[in-house]
Amino acid sequence: MHEIGIVKSMCKTVSDYARENGIESIAEIVLDNGELSLVISRYVEELFPVVASDDPLFTDTKLIINTVPGLAECDECDEIYNVIEFEGYCPNCGSFEKTVLSGKEFNIREIHIPE
């Protein structure tokens, strides 16, 4: 389960940013997790409270995870399609040759602080 390392790294990144900017608490962390990223959102959600429990900065922090669709462009016919939905094959011409456009990322999109 590589998600524990990812969650630890995410918490460190947010914590470092908060401390550098005088932020004392985080209300929400918004993440983008691509369908093709191999990071399982459910594991991130389950691990976050455990990893974050050591840092008072994350008391009551809500984690929001947006799923980014795994889109690709067919190298043969230029059709744009969802890789997962069509199991990697172009729905227009049936080719497996593609250029992935989105869905591999795992990013911190936003950090919200309490008002």
QUIJOSUL-V217811 format. One record per residue. RES is the residue in one letter. SS is DSSP state (alpha for helix, beta for strand, coil for the rest). PSI is psi as a letter, one per 20 degrees, with the letter a starting at -180 (none if undefined). NEAR is the number of other C-alpha atoms within 8 Angstrom. Layout:
res	ss	psi	near
RES	SS	PSI	NEAR
RES	SS	PSI	NEAR
//
This chain:
res	ss	psi	near
M	coil	n	3
H	coil	i	6
E	alpha	h	11
I	alpha	g	10
G	alpha	h	7
I	alpha	g	8
V	alpha	g	12
K	alpha	g	9
S	alpha	g	8
M	alpha	g	9
C	alpha	g	10
K	alpha	g	8
T	alpha	g	8
V	alpha	g	9
S	alpha	g	9
D	alpha	g	8
Y	alpha	g	8
A	alpha	g	11
R	alpha	h	9
E	alpha	h	7
N	coil	j	6
G	coil	k	6
I	coil	p	9
E	coil	i	7
S	coil	q	11
I	coil	p	14
A	coil	g	12
E	beta	q	11
I	beta	p	14
V	beta	p	12
L	beta	q	13
D	beta	p	13
N	beta	o	16
G	beta	q	15
E	coil	h	12
L	coil	j	9
S	coil	i	10
L	coil	j	6
V	coil	p	10
I	coil	o	7
S	alpha	g	8
R	alpha	h	6
Y	alpha	h	8
V	alpha	g	12
E	alpha	h	9
E	alpha	h	8
L	alpha	h	11
F	alpha	g	10
P	alpha	h	8
V	alpha	g	8
V	alpha	g	11
A	alpha	i	10
S	coil	h	9
D	coil	i	6
D	coil	o	7
P	alpha	i	7
L	alpha	h	8
F	alpha	j	11
T	coil	p	10
D	coil	j	5
T	coil	p	9
K	beta	p	7
L	beta	p	10
I	beta	p	8
I	beta	o	9
N	beta	p	8
T	beta	p	8
V	beta	p	11
P	coil	q	10
G	coil	n	15
L	beta	q	12
A	beta	q	13
E	beta	p	12
C	beta	p	15
D	coil	i	8
E	coil	g	8
C	coil	j	7
D	coil	j	7
E	coil	p	8
I	beta	p	8
Y	beta	r	11
N	beta	o	11
V	coil	g	11
I	coil	g	8
E	coil	h	6
F	coil	j	10
E	coil	k	6
G	coil	i	9
Y	coil	q	10
C	coil	p	12
P	coil	i	7
N	coil	g	6
C	coil	i	7
G	coil	j	7
S	coil	q	9
F	coil	i	8
E	coil	p	8
K	beta	r	10
T	beta	o	8
V	beta	p	9
L	beta	h	8
S	beta	r	11
G	coil	i	14
K	coil	i	11
E	coil	q	11
F	beta	o	10
N	beta	q	7
I	beta	o	10
R	beta	g	8
E	beta	q	7
I	beta	p	11
H	beta	p	8
I	coil	q	9
P	coil	q	6
E	coil	none	2
//
